[in-house]
Amino acid sequence: MILPVLAADLVRRQVAVITGDTVSALAAKTATSTIPIVFITTEDPVRLGLVASINRPGGNATGMNLLTSMLVAKQFELLHELVPHASVIGFLVHSHIPNAEPDTRDAQTAAQTFGQKLVVVKASTESDFEPAFTTLLQQQVGALAISSVALFNTRPEQLVALAHRHALPAIWPLREFAAVGGMMSYGASNTDTYRQVGVYVGRILCGRQARRPSGRAIGKVRIGDQSQDREGPRLDRAADAASGRRRGDRMMRRREFITLLGGAAAAWPVAARAQQGGRVRRIGALMGFAESDREGQTG
């Protein structure tokens, strides 16, 4: 894999701090035990070995845990309230990530609570989306939930369009899905999370601790794009939304991530820069991408 090579390169360049997602943070953790690492993860950072504990991370890593695995039961509860007569619920998971098995167990437990049958479909690439929805239709699924992973979260237009085309009610893990026409979302705020990572980075550059250790989650509930005090979901607008958006408009593009990170980190005091004797301190942003991701290959 290329991530370990890139992580080693950042260490060689003596960056002041490294930031990235789960797999990037693991690569960075292997490459250095001294450079601070600020990560975003949807998995258990203790089980992964990124930190010693949630309250006291220890070592050189800290960050934000979106706690998505803890939200599965609530997502199924909301979906049941929205589609109470759905007796078969579909659950889309990524087949090649550690969280797939525990997320599936949580979904199975939640479905049993409401007397529902669970149909699990898997996708490891974007080309798997269409076959997965075909399977859902064949199994007569009445509603859909999906796990929160990068492959899905960076392709809200495609997934929402498929749900709309097949008239399948769905609850999504991020508000970005609702922003492109998804019926309802329940999960963390991606924008707030990345901004908070920038705040952590800024504190580290100031020579201070990142106060809130890994484990903080910024939760948001969104129904369509309505304000939270309104009742009733909107109808899906996936087809219209997807047709008017480009691939480059995907949720949380890398440039947007760097902008949020840099904007928040830029708040660190001028005094901190003066202490560096005029040397500009560099932040290493380590981000993985699929081979089919053109933006990742060029940006």
N, C-alpha and C positions, 0 to 999 in steps of 0.2 A: 504494500500500500504506500501511497505517496505522503500521507499525513505524517508518519514518523520522520520522514526526510525533511519535510517542511518545518516540523517542530524543532528538529535539530538545527536547522538553518536559523530559526529565530533565536535559539540559544546562542549560537555562534555570533549573531549580530548584537547580542547583549541588550535585547529589548528590556524595558522597565517592567512590563507586565504582559501576559498573554491572555487573550480572551477567545472563547469559542463555544461550540456546542458540546454534547456529551463525548462523541468519538474524538473530537479535536482536543478536548481537555484531557482525555485518557492518554493521547499521544504526547501531549505536552508534559503530563505528569511523569511519564516514562523518561522524557528527555531531560528534565531538570527537577531538582528538589529545592532550588533556591529562588528562582524567578517566580513571583506571585502569579497565580492563575485564577481568573474569574470566569466561571462557566455558567451556562444555562442548560438545564437538563429536565427531562420529563420522567426520568427514572430515579431509583433510590441511589443517591450518591454514596451512601455508606456501603451498600452492597457492591457497588461498582469499585469501591476502593479509592474514590476521589477524596473523601473526607473521613475522619475518624468517627464523628458523630454529627448530628444535625445542629445541636446547640454549641458544640465546640469542635469546629472542623479540624483544627490542628494542621500541621504541615504547611504547605504553600498554596493550598487551593481553597477557594470559597466561591459562592455564587448564588444563583437563583434556582429553586426547585419548583417547577410548575405544578407538581402534585397531581398530574392528570389521572394517575391510576386511582386516586382517592375520589375522583369525580364521576366515575363510571356509574355507580349506583344512583347518584342524583340525576344523571342524564337519563337513565332508564325510567326513573320516577317521573320526570318531566315529560318524557315521551309517552308514557302511559296516560298521563293526564291529557295530553294533546290528542292521542289516538287510542282511546280506552278499549275499543273493540278489536284492536290488532292482537291476534293470538300467536302470530309468528313474527319474531323480531330478527332482523339481520344485523350482524356485527362485522365490520370490515377491519381487518388487522393487517399489519405488515408481517410477513412470514419470516423475516430474517433479523428481528430485533429481540433483545432479552425480555422486553416488556410484554411481548405478545401473549405468553402463557399466563402470567398473573392477571393481565387485563381481561383475557378470555374467561378465567375463573370468576373474576368479579362480575363480568357480564352475565355469566351463567347463573350465578347466585341471584343477581338482580332480576333476571327474567323469571326465575322460579318463584320469586317473591310475588310476582303479579300473575302467576299461572300461565306464563308464556313459554313457547318453545323458542330456542335460540338457534339460529343458523349462522355459522361462522364462515366467512369467505376471506381469502387471503390475496394480497397483492404485494409484490416486491418491486415492480416497475410500473411506469405509467401505462404501458401496453396491457397490463393485467386488469385495468379498471373496467373496461367493457365486458370482458368475460365474467368478472365478478358480479356485475349487475345482472348479466344474463342468468347466472346461477340463482341470484336472489329472486328473480321473477319466476324461474322454474320451481323454486321452493315455496312460491306463493307468500312471500314475505310481505307483511303489512306496514312495516316501518323500519327505519334504519338508524343505527348509531355507528360511529367510527372511532377508532383509537387515535390518539393525538401523536403523530409521528411526522418527521420532516417531509417524507414523501407525500403525505396527504396534505399537510398544512401549507405547503408551497404550491399546491395546485387546486385551490378552492373553486376556480371557474370550471374546470373539467368535471370535478365531482358533483358540484351543485347542478351543472347542466345535465348530467346523467340522471340524477335524482328527479329533476324536473321532467325530463323526457319520458321517464318511466312512471311518472305520477306517484313517486315514493316519498312519503313524509319522512323527514330526517332531522335529527338533532346533531349539530356540528360542534367541534371542540373549541373553536375560536370565532370571534366576532367577524373576522375577515370573510368567513363563509356567508354570514348574514349580509355583509356589505355588498356581496355580488349576487344576492337573491335568495340565499338559503333561508329556510323557514324559521329556524331557531338555533341559537348557539348557547352553550354554557361552558365556561372555561376561563382561563387566565387571559389577561390583556397582553398581547405580544408587545405592543408599543411601550406600555408602562414597564414591562419586564426588561426590555432592552435598554430603556432609559435608566432603569435602576442599576443595571450592570455598568453603565457609564458613570453613574454616581460612585459605585464601588471602586472603579478604576481611578477616578479622580481622587478619592480618599487615599488610595494606595500611593498615588503619585505625590500626595501631600505628606507621606510618611505616617499616615494614620491607619488604624484598622478599619475594615469595611463593616463596622458596627453590627449590622444584621447578618448573621451567618447563613449558610445555605439552608433552605427550608422555607424562606418567605415566599408566599404566592400572592399574586395580585389577581383576585378573582373578579370576573364580570359575567353578568348574564345579559344576553341580548336576544330579543325576539324581533326578527327582521332588522330594520334599521330604525325602529321606533325608540323613543326615550323609554326609560325603565318604568315610568309611572303609567304607561298606557297598557291597556289590556287587549289581548287577542293578537295572534300572529298575522302577518301579511301573507299573501299567496307568494309562492316562489316566482322570482323574476329571472330565473337562471338563464333562459335562452337569450333574452334581450341583453342581460348583463354580460354574458360570456361572449356574445357576438361583437360587443363593442369594446372589448378589452384585448390587449396584446399580451403575448407571453411575457414580455418585459415588465408588465404591470402586476406580476405575481405578488402575493402578499409578502411583505417584509423582504424586499430585495436586498442584496448585499450592500448596495450603495446606501439604502435607507438605514440599514443596520449600522454602517460606519458613520453616517450622519448623526444618528441618535447617540451612538457611543461617543463620538467626538464632541458633540454638543454638550453632553452632560459632563464629560471629563474636563472640558475646557473651563469649567467653573472653579477649578482648583486655583488657589491664590497665586498672585504674581511672585510673592515671596518664595514660594516653592521652586519657581523657575530660577530665581536669583541664586538659590543655594546650589544650583547645578553648574555655576561658573559659566553660564552662557550656553551650555550644552543642551540641545533639544532632546528630551527623553522620548523614546519611541515606544508605541504600543503595538504588540503583535496580534493581529486578528487572524486566527487559524480557523478556516471553515472548509468542511468537506462538501463535495458535490458529486452528482452522478455523471457518468460519461456522456449522457444525453443532454446535460445541462449546459447549453451554450453560454449563458450568462456567466456561469461559474468558470468556464474555460477562458473567457475573454476579459472578465472583470476581476 
